[in-house]
Amino acid sequence: MITFKARIETIRNADDTIAYERIKVPRLDKQHCDMRRARNHPRLGSYANSDLFPAMLRRMATARGVIPYIRLDQLPDGVSVDAAGFLATVTIDL
């Protein structure tokens, strides 16, 4: 499970109407994961403490269609966004 906070960015049409909203996904790293759960993950478990772990996280997120942006009107499976505060909390379940 990957969790991070980010600002919601509004994309506008030429006539200044809102086209959609999106969130830029940061460079995923160990700080975005629950490492206890990552060590028990079937694919990531053996790499959780290695230097290969961030690249594997990015690869799995790219396969889900999450990187580089998450459109709020087209959320991929396993992605939830809580936009209640100033920063939105994004949770990606791998």
Secondary structure, DSSP 4 states (H G I P E B T S, - for coil): -EEEEE-EEEEE-TTS-EEEEEEEPP---GGGB-HHHHHTSTTTGGGTTSTTHHHHHHHHHHHTT-SSEEETTSPPTTEEEE-SSSSEEEEE--
